[in-house]
Amino acid sequence: MHARHGSCTDEAPISQTQQSPSLDVLGTLLRLQILAFRRAPHFGGRLVLAILKALGLTYAIVVAALLGFLIPDTLSVWAPEVSALELVERGLLPAIGMLTIGRVLFQDIPTRGAEAFLLLPVQRQRVARAVLVRSLASVLNIVPMVFVIPFAARTIRAASGASAAWMVVVGVGALVALSHVGLVVWKTRLGERPIQTVALLGGLLAAVAGLDLATGGLIAQFRAPGGWVWVGLGWLLATGLSVHAYRGVVEALYLDRAARPAMPWARRRTAGANGFRQSGIRAFVEMDLRQLARTRYPRGIVLNAALLGVSLSVLGLVSPAGEPSTLLMVFAVATVAISAGQFTLPFTSSHYDRFLTLPSSLPTFLRAKLVLLISSVWGLGAIQLGLAMALDSADWSSHVLSVGTAVLFGSGVLVPIAIFGSSLGPKPIDVRDRVMLNTKVQSFPAQIVIGGTSIAAALLFLALGPRLGLMALAGIGAVGVAALPLWEQALLRRLRRQRHAVAARFRTSL
């Protein structure tokens, strides 16, 4: 009897353990993330940082709620001639657009916390749905709704009635959902399907902007008669894109599908042409190009930086002439160099121990990185010059001066600084990762060095004025280009001194 009773009591927990992941994936995911947070090294520092983040998020939510409720009273005192309703209806959609840009930088998709389910008998669809639901708990989703709900309850309800207020709340919810699932698509699909992802989201952005222009204000149409049509269209777009986002999360969680090379030439292989067998500059350059063509995370970083550089160039060209637009043009050509440069060593983290055993590997590796990053500066500079000439060919001399300054400063200053930053606290990178812009692999010392250099250059430019500022940056860049051999020797000494510390960091961080 005792033996039989003991076997029954032993079997019950096993049955519950087998069933609980499939019954409550989301709850188990949250519990595992809490346990991982509590058991991680340096728990005290992580706890303090988490408390500071919680206080900041609470402050943002409270301010958004108060602003939504009190904005009519505030405007009646500071700007009586401005209508709070018209102001919010004109500015809310651009604000959601800016919020989407902030998502790319600060919001992540919690696929890492779901890796514990990969070896359990749980359907990947359930895990993907749990990850999507978990990702909704973002302050970037909460703050817009916390602002809109009290604003609609007080201001829109008084102007157009309770039904119109509800329509605005539901319609803004559709736009926030569209922004969120667009981020999921961007972070899970861009690395593998860059052209399709950019075309899909670019077309969606153009469609929303076109609707806003055609209707004379999409937010205002939500509270107009027949606004349910526009609200339904918004939720239809969000639902359709969420299906694509869901499939992207499934693929990001389970890396069991062979990667399709982004470029046909990446399929060709030549014996002995690998940089980890032959330490020539050409071999290292070819190795980097193959890695960008075949692996998702490095390719996604470079594509994001290239798109950002082109976007900044266009923004600088269409903005009114002045110091801010000129500064945008100067730094736009170095986005790839800055982004990829700070990952110079992390991109090789999986093979770093093997890399150190090659004869004369560090000098040739460093020169190959300089060649690639400087080539990216010249390539974006050529694109910027072409855009400038297409928009305003009459003022070609100023365009040549601006682009030339940007190329010189990027090649002679920002490229070496970015490579130097890659040796400051580098973290290992899983090149198979499909989730883009993972902040867990960012090196804040590298960003401080690069950001400090950029801020110093911007302050010098602003202090001297547009023309003298450009001449000063061009002179500094020319000196930096002329001193590239000295840069190379200094960086080489730095890498040699840090090579074993970096190797130990890569091994202990995995």
Secondary structure, 3 states (H helix, E strand, C coil): CHHHHHHHHHHHHHHHHHHHHHHCHHHHHHHHHHHHHHHCCCHHHHHHHHHHHHHHHHHHHHHHHHHHHHHHHHHHHHCCCCCHHHHHHHHHHHHHHHHHHHHHHHCCCCCHHHHHHHHCCCCHHHHHHHHHHHHCCCHHHHHHHHHHHHHHHHHHHHHHCHHHHHHHHHHHHHHHHHHHHHHHHHHHHCCCCHHHHHHHHHHHHHHHHHHHHHHCCHHHHHCCCCHHHHHHHHHHHHHHHHHHHHHHHHHHHCCCCCCCCCCHHHHCCCCCCCCCCCCCHHHHHHHHHHHHHHCHHHHHHHHHHHHHHHHHHHHHHHCCCCHHHHHHHHHHCCHHHHHHHCCCCHHHHHHHHHHHHCCCHHHHHHHHHHHHHHHHHHHHHHHHHHHHHHHCCCCHHHHHHHHHHHHHHHHHHHHHHHHHHCCCCCCCCCCCCCCCCCHHHCCHHHHHHHHHHHHHHHHHHHHHCHHHHHHHHHHHHHHHHHCHHHHHHHHHHHHHHHHHHHHHHHHHHC
